[in-house]
Amino acid sequence: MPNEKSVRNSYIYKVFEPGKKMIFLFDYGDNWEFLVECCDIIEAETGKRYPKVTKEEGKAPEQYPDYDDE
């Protein structure tokens, strides 16, 4: 039986409205957390990529850093 509360069955525009903020846990191992704010919901334009980053603070961590395997 499918879980009705699964994110697979959720549309972000139905639960994340303009003015709302959420903490986005990107990497469970390194615990990278980002504060995400919904600024606006607009009609998608053909040929444009979504979602869009409209503001950044600080330096984003490197996603796949080169670690020494010593």
C-alpha positions as CSV (number, residue, x, y, z in Angstrom):
1,M,0.0,0.0,0.0
2,P,1.5,3.4,-1.0
3,N,2.4,5.8,1.8
4,E,0.1,8.9,1.2
5,K,2.6,11.1,3.1
6,S,5.5,10.2,0.8
7,V,7.2,13.0,-1.0
8,R,6.6,11.0,-4.1
9,N,3.0,12.0,-3.9
10,S,3.6,15.6,-3.0
11,Y,3.8,18.7,-5.2
12,I,6.1,21.3,-3.6
13,Y,3.8,24.2,-4.6
14,K,1.0,22.7,-2.5
15,V,3.1,22.6,0.7
16,F,5.7,25.3,0.2
17,E,4.1,28.7,-0.4
18,P,5.7,32.1,-0.8
19,G,7.2,33.5,2.4
20,K,7.7,30.1,3.9
21,K,11.2,28.8,4.8
22,M,12.5,25.2,5.3
23,I,15.7,23.6,6.2
24,F,17.0,21.4,3.4
25,L,19.3,18.5,4.5
26,F,21.4,17.9,1.5
27,D,24.0,15.4,2.7
28,Y,23.1,13.0,5.5
29,G,26.7,11.9,6.0
30,D,28.2,15.4,6.2
31,N,25.0,17.0,7.6
32,W,24.9,19.9,5.1
33,E,21.9,22.0,5.9
34,F,20.6,24.9,3.8
35,L,17.8,27.4,4.6
36,V,15.5,27.5,1.6
37,E,12.9,30.3,1.2
38,C,10.0,30.2,-1.3
39,C,10.0,33.7,-2.8
40,D,7.4,33.2,-5.5
41,I,5.5,30.6,-7.6
42,I,5.3,31.4,-11.3
43,E,4.2,29.7,-14.4
44,A,7.0,27.7,-16.0
45,E,8.5,29.1,-19.2
46,T,9.5,26.7,-22.0
47,G,13.2,26.3,-22.3
48,K,14.0,27.6,-18.8
49,R,15.4,25.4,-15.9
50,Y,13.7,25.3,-12.6
51,P,13.9,25.8,-9.6
52,K,16.1,28.9,-9.7
53,V,18.5,30.1,-7.1
54,T,17.8,33.8,-6.6
55,K,20.2,34.6,-3.7
56,E,23.2,32.9,-2.1
57,E,25.0,33.7,1.2
58,G,28.4,32.3,1.9
59,K,30.4,29.8,-0.2
60,A,28.7,26.6,-1.2
61,P,30.5,23.4,-0.2
62,E,32.2,21.4,-2.9
63,Q,29.8,18.5,-3.7
64,Y,32.5,15.9,-4.7
65,P,35.8,17.0,-3.0
66,D,38.9,15.1,-3.8
67,Y,39.8,13.2,-0.7
68,D,43.1,11.3,-0.2
69,D,42.4,7.6,0.1
70,E,45.4,7.0,2.4
